[in-house]
Amino acid sequence: MTPSADSNRQLAGGLSASKIVVMVVAAAAPMGAVLGIIPMAFALAGGPATPVAYLIAGATLLLFSIGYSAMSRRISTAGAFYVYVAKGLGRIPAVGASYLAIIAYNATALTIVAGLGYFGDLIIGGVLGVSVPWVVYALAGAIIIALFGYRQVDLAARVLTVLLVLEVGALIVLDLAMVVHKGWDAFPLEIFAPDPSLNLGTFGLAAMFAFQCFIGFESTALYREEAKNPRKSIPRATYTSVGIITVFYFLTTWITVGAVGTDEIRSFGADNAGDMYFVLSSEFASESLTAVMQVVLLTSLLASLLALHNASSRYMFNAGREGLLPRWIGVPHRTQGTPSRASLVQTGINVVVIIIFALIGADPYYGFGTTMTGLGTLGILLLQVLAALAIMLYFIKNREKLIYIVAPALALIVFSVVVALTIGNFSILTQMDSWVVNVIPWALFAVALLGMGYGLWLRTYKPRIYAQLGEGPESETLRPVHTPTSHDGSSPQQVLLAGDPAKESAGTEPTS
């Protein structure tokens, strides 16, 4: 990074749309989702209608992406959900959203860390015939990812490309093997017919599992400062990511229903759980493919952890840069141009949490992993609700095209329903019926409210910091702000940024 870039506290990189897509799809952990989430969706929720739930989730996120992508062309800084909430709902809700995002993304990354501990012991221990505590595999994964997270994001993108090709390739081979054996029966039209065993609650639960497989799709906007041409690459990467994830999961679940049978899929998923696709691989392909899938599962988890580590560290970097976390966290690496300090902080969080769960004797899957899954999934769903509302209000306020208002409004309705279902079925999502776990949803609301309270405090006692929130590195060029209201009655949000022509005619709101 050049000295000027460092002084502006901006990240460096030359990411293309395709590299951003790789990181987003990798975060969705296709192999991990297929092995861990889809069997639960079959068994506990949608049954043969599960593929339709993925279509609905994908369609909803495409609607959301219409407003999300349009807004990305009007924002000049990274920050994703945090910045969008700041522009649409104001700085005070944005502070709450920032802390919510930090917790949610760290928890989602810790879900993968737990998976590495569990499956590392299961697969590597099974192959070598030795028993090693799960904490060893979890710590090893966290340290490996720390090395990549510290380096330039281009290197991470190249590594993720290789790992993603391996896991998606193995699953495509399995899909093709099932199609070869079943022929057109692999695509049963019964999935679109009403299922008498389903009701709104169980199908909504299937949608909840489907949305869980898309977690991290919105992180495209986090790479804005590191993208080659953000006005084009961010929207393109967003649409492409959602499209790829939707088609992949829809076809895989549809073919699976065809291979197992519409009447048997629910019981088959319940009986086989995490081994479901290993069983299918051995039956329709070969034991060799099953062995490959077991190894690739570990690389899939590493790829997902790297992508989520990158997203989480960028949220913390942005919060540090704007004064919501210690400022030193928001300083990029002088030569790599990465959020290296935020990356190290996140690694430290991973290590501490791993050790705590190990000391209390928690199971890596049902104790550690499921708790973090519930925390991260619900946190990100709440962020999607806030972002959809913020985008809709932003375009209403600026009298933009109707499609930019209607599309996020429709997505907001679906997101809200899924959030309600997630809270109501939290014990199913976490696979734990403990009051300690079931209080997590309300803890997330408490974090958001405390963050908003801190935002109110900043507005009163730290008006200069408050005026910079949501503006990114350019906000450091703001003229001094001594009171929350300027001489003409305008709020700090309307203080012009010096030297930024994109904001000269519309306060701090960038124009298209």
Protein Blocks (a to p, Z undefined) as FASTA:
>chain_A
ZZklmmnopacdjddfklmmmmmmmmnommlmmmmmmmmmmmmmnmmmlmmmmmmmmmmm
mmmmmmmmmmmmmccbehijmmmmmmmnojklmmmmmmmmmmmmmmmmmmmmmmmmmmmm
mmmmmmnopacdfklmmmmmmmmmmmmmmmcfklmmmmmmmmmmmmmmmmmmmmmmmmmm
nmmmlmcfklmpccfkbcfklmmmmmmmmmmmmgoklmmmmmmmmpfblmlmmmmmmmmm
mmmmmmmmmmmmmmmmmmnopklmmmmmmmnmmmmmmmmmmmmmcmklmmmmmmmmmmmm
mmmmmmmmmmmmmmmmmmmmnopacfklmpccfklopafklmmmmmmmmmmmmmmmmmno
pafklmmmmmmmmmmmmmmmmmmmmmmmmmmmmmmmnopafklmmmmmmmmmmmmmmmmm
mmmmmmmmnopacfklmmmmmmmmmmmmmmmmmmmmmmmmmmmlmmmgonljmlmmpccd
fbfbdfkopafklpccehiaklmmnojaccZZ
